[in-house]
Amino acid sequence: QVQLVESGGGLVQAGGSLRLSCGASGIIFSINTMGWYRQAPGKQRELVATITPSGRITYADSVKGRFAISRDNAKNAVYLQMNSLKTEDTAVYYCATGRNDMDYWGEGTRVTVSS
């Protein structure tokens, strides 16, 4: 079965940085697109960033220039480096994977940005 496990969330002050990690198992990691999504209380889940098997990356406009997604196929892992964090970034962050659609999701890791 497919399992995605996120880590690295926590409490950070505005302007600070945090690095999220996601380890994957049960998939052929190198041929799957990986993504990070987030959901704040009362809000819909939204895309943060994705990275294809070939390394093509997309970002939500709200995080461009601040966040960076990367993957390490040898480790079956995807990362999200978050810099210049804002209170608006507070959310549960989810790792996801799939082909065209995101079929599998992790349980999430909470990020809280304080001012």
ROSE-4610 file (N, C-alpha, C; in Angstrom, 1 decimal, always signed):
// ROSE-4610
residu = [Q/Q/Q/V/V/V/Q/Q/Q/L/L/L/V/V/V/E/E/E/S/S/S/G/G/G/G/G/G/G/G/G/L/L/L/V/V/V/Q/Q/Q/A/A/A/G/G/G/G/G/G/S/S/S/L/L/L/R/R/R/L/L/L/S/S/S/C/C/C/G/G/G/A/A/A/S/S/S/G/G/G/I/I/I/I/I/I/F/F/F/S/S/S/I/I/I/N/N/N/T/T/T/M/M/M/G/G/G/W/W/W/Y/Y/Y/R/R/R/Q/Q/Q/A/A/A/P/P/P/G/G/G/K/K/K/Q/Q/Q/R/R/R/E/E/E/L/L/L/V/V/V/A/A/A/T/T/T/I/I/I/T/T/T/P/P/P/S/S/S/G/G/G/R/R/R/I/I/I/T/T/T/Y/Y/Y/A/A/A/D/D/D/S/S/S/V/V/V/K/K/K/G/G/G/R/R/R/F/F/F/A/A/A/I/I/I/S/S/S/R/R/R/D/D/D/N/N/N/A/A/A/K/K/K/N/N/N/A/A/A/V/V/V/Y/Y/Y/L/L/L/Q/Q/Q/M/M/M/N/N/N/S/S/S/L/L/L/K/K/K/T/T/T/E/E/E/D/D/D/T/T/T/A/A/A/V/V/V/Y/Y/Y/Y/Y/Y/C/C/C/A/A/A/T/T/T/G/G/G/R/R/R/N/N/N/D/D/D/M/M/M/D/D/D/Y/Y/Y/W/W/W/G/G/G/E/E/E/G/G/G/T/T/T/R/R/R/V/V/V/T/T/T/V/V/V/S/S/S/S/S/S]
num = [1/1/1/2/2/2/3/3/3/4/4/4/5/5/5/6/6/6/7/7/7/8/8/8/9/9/9/10/10/10/11/11/11/12/12/12/13/13/13/14/14/14/15/15/15/16/16/16/17/17/17/18/18/18/19/19/19/20/20/20/21/21/21/22/22/22/23/23/23/24/24/24/25/25/25/26/26/26/27/27/27/28/28/28/29/29/29/30/30/30/31/31/31/32/32/32/33/33/33/34/34/34/35/35/35/36/36/36/37/37/37/38/38/38/39/39/39/40/40/40/41/41/41/42/42/42/43/43/43/44/44/44/45/45/45/46/46/46/47/47/47/48/48/48/49/49/49/50/50/50/51/51/51/52/52/52/53/53/53/54/54/54/55/55/55/56/56/56/57/57/57/58/58/58/59/59/59/60/60/60/61/61/61/62/62/62/63/63/63/64/64/64/65/65/65/66/66/66/67/67/67/68/68/68/69/69/69/70/70/70/71/71/71/72/72/72/73/73/73/74/74/74/75/75/75/76/76/76/77/77/77/78/78/78/79/79/79/80/80/80/81/81/81/82/82/82/83/83/83/84/84/84/85/85/85/86/86/86/87/87/87/88/88/88/89/89/89/90/90/90/91/91/91/92/92/92/93/93/93/94/94/94/95/95/95/96/96/96/97/97/97/98/98/98/99/99/99/100/100/100/101/101/101/102/102/102/103/103/103/104/104/104/105/105/105/106/106/106/107/107/107/108/108/108/109/109/109/110/110/110/111/111/111/112/112/112/113/113/113/114/114/114/115/115/115]
x = [+0.8/+0.0/+0.9/+0.3/+1.0/+0.9/+2.1/+2.2/+3.0/+2.5/+3.2/+3.2/+4.4/+4.6/+5.3/+4.6/+5.2/+5.9/+6.8/+7.5/+8.0/+8.4/+9.0/+8.2/+6.9/+6.0/+6.3/+5.8/+5.9/+5.6/+6.0/+5.7/+6.9/+6.7/+7.8/+7.3/+8.2/+7.8/+7.8/+6.9/+6.9/+8.3/+8.6/+9.9/+10.9/+10.6/+11.4/+11.3/+12.0/+12.0/+11.7/+11.2/+10.9/+11.1/+11.5/+11.7/+10.8/+9.9/+9.1/+9.6/+9.5/+9.9/+8.7/+8.8/+7.8/+8.5/+8.3/+8.9/+7.8/+8.0/+7.0/+7.4/+6.4/+6.6/+5.4/+5.6/+4.5/+4.2/+5.1/+4.9/+6.3/+6.2/+7.4/+7.7/+8.4/+8.6/+9.1/+10.0/+10.7/+9.7/+8.6/+7.7/+6.4/+6.4/+5.2/+5.5/+4.4/+4.5/+4.3/+5.0/+4.8/+4.4/+3.6/+3.1/+2.9/+2.9/+2.6/+1.3/+0.4/-0.9/-1.1/-1.9/-2.2/-3.6/-4.0/-5.4/-5.5/-6.0/-6.2/-7.6/-7.8/-9.2/-10.3/-11.3/-12.4/-12.1/-11.0/-10.6/-10.5/-10.6/-10.4/-8.9/-8.6/-7.2/-6.8/-5.5/-5.0/-3.6/-3.3/-2.0/-0.9/+0.2/+1.3/+2.4/+2.8/+3.9/+3.8/+4.2/+4.3/+5.6/+6.1/+7.3/+7.1/+7.3/+7.2/+8.4/+8.3/+9.4/+10.6/+10.4/+11.5/+12.0/+11.4/+11.8/+11.1/+10.1/+9.3/+8.5/+8.6/+8.0/+7.0/+5.9/+4.9/+4.7/+4.4/+4.2/+2.9/+2.2/+1.1/+1.7/+1.0/+1.5/+1.9/+1.1/+1.3/+2.6/+3.3/+4.5/+5.7/+5.5/+6.6/+7.7/+8.9/+10.0/+10.3/+9.4/+9.6/+9.8/+9.1/+9.1/+9.9/+10.4/+11.1/+10.9/+10.4/+10.1/+11.3/+11.6/+12.7/+12.4/+13.0/+12.8/+14.2/+14.2/+15.4/+14.9/+15.0/+14.5/+15.2/+16.5/+17.2/+16.7/+16.1/+15.6/+14.0/+13.4/+11.9/+11.4/+11.9/+11.5/+11.3/+10.4/+10.2/+10.2/+10.7/+10.9/+10.2/+9.9/+9.4/+10.2/+11.0/+11.8/+10.9/+10.6/+9.7/+10.5/+10.7/+11.4/+10.4/+10.8/+10.1/+8.6/+8.4/+7.1/+6.2/+4.9/+3.9/+2.8/+2.1/+1.0/+0.0/-0.1/-1.1/-0.7/+0.6/+1.0/+0.6/+0.0/-0.4/-1.5/-1.2/-2.1/-1.5/-2.3/-1.8/-1.3/-0.1/+0.5/+0.5/+0.1/-0.1/+0.8/+1.4/+2.2/+1.3/+1.4/+0.5/+1.3/+0.8/+1.4/+0.4/+0.8/+0.0/+0.6/-0.2/+0.1/-0.4/-1.6/-2.3/-3.0/-3.6/-4.3/-3.5/-3.7/-3.1/-4.0/-3.6/-4.4/-4.1/-3.0/-2.6/-2.1/-2.5/-2.2/-1.6/-0.8/-0.3/-1.3/-1.0/-1.9/-1.7/-0.6/-0.4/+0.5/+1.1/+1.9/+1.6/+1.4/+0.9/+2.0/+1.8/+2.7/+1.9/+2.5/+1.9/+2.9/+2.5/+3.4/+2.8/+3.6/+3.1/+3.8/+3.2/+3.7/+4.1]
y = [-1.2/+0.0/+1.3/+2.3/+3.6/+4.3/+4.8/+5.6/+6.8/+8.0/+9.2/+9.8/+10.1/+10.6/+11.9/+13.0/+14.3/+14.5/+15.4/+15.8/+17.2/+17.8/+19.1/+20.3/+20.1/+21.2/+21.7/+22.8/+23.3/+24.8/+25.4/+26.8/+27.7/+28.7/+29.6/+31.0/+31.9/+33.4/+33.8/+34.8/+35.4/+35.9/+35.6/+35.9/+34.8/+33.8/+32.6/+31.6/+30.5/+29.4/+28.1/+27.2/+25.8/+24.9/+23.7/+22.7/+21.5/+21.2/+20.0/+18.9/+17.7/+16.5/+15.5/+14.8/+13.7/+12.5/+11.4/+10.1/+9.3/+8.6/+7.9/+6.4/+5.5/+4.1/+3.6/+2.4/+1.8/+2.3/+3.2/+3.7/+3.7/+3.7/+3.9/+5.4/+5.8/+7.2/+8.1/+7.5/+8.3/+8.7/+8.0/+8.3/+9.0/+9.3/+10.0/+11.5/+12.3/+13.7/+13.8/+14.7/+14.9/+16.3/+16.5/+17.9/+18.1/+19.4/+19.9/+20.8/+20.5/+21.2/+21.7/+22.6/+23.1/+23.4/+23.4/+23.7/+24.4/+25.6/+26.4/+26.1/+26.3/+26.1/+26.9/+26.2/+26.9/+27.1/+26.7/+27.0/+25.7/+25.8/+24.6/+24.3/+23.1/+22.7/+23.3/+23.8/+24.5/+24.0/+24.1/+23.7/+24.7/+24.2/+25.0/+24.9/+23.6/+23.4/+22.0/+21.7/+20.4/+20.2/+19.0/+18.7/+17.4/+17.4/+16.2/+15.3/+14.1/+13.2/+13.9/+14.7/+15.4/+16.6/+17.0/+18.2/+19.4/+19.4/+20.6/+21.0/+22.3/+22.8/+23.8/+23.8/+24.8/+25.3/+26.6/+27.1/+27.9/+28.0/+28.9/+30.3/+31.3/+32.7/+33.2/+32.7/+33.3/+32.8/+31.8/+31.3/+31.5/+32.0/+32.1/+33.1/+32.7/+33.4/+33.2/+32.5/+32.2/+30.7/+29.9/+28.4/+27.8/+26.6/+25.8/+24.3/+23.7/+22.3/+21.5/+20.4/+19.6/+18.1/+17.2/+15.8/+15.1/+14.0/+13.1/+11.7/+11.3/+10.0/+8.8/+9.0/+8.0/+7.7/+8.7/+8.6/+8.5/+8.5/+8.5/+9.6/+10.8/+11.9/+13.2/+14.0/+15.3/+16.3/+17.6/+18.5/+19.9/+20.6/+22.0/+22.9/+23.7/+24.7/+26.0/+26.5/+27.6/+28.7/+29.8/+31.0/+32.2/+33.2/+34.4/+34.1/+33.3/+32.8/+34.0/+33.9/+34.8/+34.2/+34.9/+34.4/+33.7/+34.2/+33.6/+32.2/+31.8/+30.4/+29.4/+29.8/+28.9/+27.9/+26.6/+25.6/+24.3/+23.2/+21.9/+21.6/+21.2/+20.9/+19.4/+19.1/+17.7/+17.4/+16.2/+15.7/+14.8/+14.9/+14.1/+13.6/+12.6/+12.0/+11.4/+11.3/+10.7/+10.9/+10.5/+10.8/+12.1/+12.1/+13.3/+14.0/+13.1/+13.6/+13.1/+13.8/+13.4/+12.3/+11.1/+9.9/+9.6/+9.9/+9.5/+10.7/+10.7/+11.8/+11.4/+12.2/+12.0/+12.5/+12.3/+12.8/+14.3/+14.8/+16.3/+16.6/+17.8/+18.3/+19.8/+20.2/+21.5/+22.5/+23.6/+24.8/+26.0/+26.5/+27.7/+28.9/+30.0/+31.1/+32.2/+32.7/+33.7/+35.0/+36.1/+37.4/+38.0]
z = [+0.0/+0.0/+0.0/-0.4/-0.5/+0.8/+1.2/+2.5/+2.3/+2.7/+2.7/+4.1/+4.6/+5.9/+5.9/+6.4/+6.5/+7.8/+7.8/+9.1/+8.9/+10.0/+10.0/+10.3/+10.6/+10.9/+12.3/+12.7/+14.0/+14.1/+15.2/+15.4/+15.0/+14.3/+13.8/+13.8/+14.1/+14.0/+12.5/+12.3/+11.0/+10.6/+9.3/+8.8/+8.9/+9.7/+9.8/+8.8/+9.0/+8.0/+8.6/+7.7/+8.1/+6.9/+7.2/+6.1/+6.4/+5.4/+5.5/+4.7/+5.2/+4.5/+4.3/+3.3/+3.1/+2.5/+3.2/+2.8/+2.2/+1.1/+0.3/+0.3/+0.3/+0.1/-0.6/-1.3/-2.0/-3.4/-3.9/-5.2/-5.9/-7.2/-8.0/-8.0/-7.0/-6.7/-7.9/-8.6/-9.7/-10.8/-11.0/-12.1/-11.6/-10.4/-9.9/-9.7/-9.9/-9.5/-8.0/-7.4/-6.0/-5.7/-4.7/-4.4/-2.9/-2.6/-1.3/-1.4/-0.5/-0.4/+1.0/+1.2/+2.6/+2.8/+4.0/+4.4/+5.7/+5.7/+6.9/+7.4/+8.7/+9.2/+8.5/+8.1/+7.4/+5.9/+5.4/+4.0/+3.3/+1.9/+1.1/+1.0/+0.8/+0.5/-0.8/-0.8/-1.9/-2.3/-3.5/-4.0/-3.5/-3.1/-2.7/-3.8/-4.1/-5.1/-5.6/-6.8/-7.4/-8.1/-8.2/-9.0/-9.7/-11.0/-11.8/-11.8/-12.3/-12.4/-13.1/-14.1/-14.8/-14.1/-13.0/-12.3/-12.6/-13.4/-13.7/-12.4/-12.1/-10.8/-11.0/-10.3/-10.2/-8.8/-8.6/-7.3/-7.4/-6.2/-6.1/-6.1/-6.6/-6.7/-5.3/-4.3/-2.9/-2.3/-2.8/-2.2/-3.1/-4.4/-5.3/-4.7/-4.8/-4.3/-2.8/-2.1/-0.7/-0.4/-1.2/-0.9/-2.1/-1.8/-2.8/-2.6/-3.6/-3.6/-4.2/-3.7/-4.3/-4.0/-4.8/-4.6/-4.7/-4.0/-4.0/-4.3/-5.5/-5.9/-5.2/-4.9/-4.2/-2.8/-2.2/-0.9/-0.8/-2.0/-2.1/-1.2/-1.4/-0.5/-1.3/-0.8/-1.4/-0.2/-0.5/+0.5/+0.2/+1.2/+1.0/+1.9/+1.3/+2.1/+2.1/+3.3/+3.4/+4.1/+3.4/+3.9/+4.0/+4.7/+4.9/+5.2/+6.1/+6.5/+7.0/+6.6/+7.0/+7.8/+8.5/+9.3/+8.4/+7.2/+6.2/+5.8/+6.1/+5.7/+6.7/+7.8/+8.9/+8.3/+8.4/+7.8/+8.2/+7.9/+7.9/+6.4/+6.3/+5.0/+4.7/+3.5/+3.1/+2.0/+2.0/+0.9/+0.1/-1.2/-2.1/-3.3/-4.0/-5.1/-6.1/-7.3/-8.4/-9.7/-10.7/-12.1/-12.6/-13.1/-13.5/-12.3/-11.5/-10.3/-9.1/-8.0/-6.7/-6.1/-6.2/-5.7/-4.3/-3.7/-2.4/-1.6/-0.3/+0.6/+1.9/+2.5/+3.8/+4.8/+6.1/+7.2/+7.5/+7.0/+7.2/+8.4/+8.3/+9.4/+9.6/+10.8/+11.1/+11.1/+10.5/+10.5/+11.0/+12.1/+12.7/+12.7/+12.1/+12.0/+12.9/+13.8/+14.8/+14.4/+14.9/+14.7/+16.0]
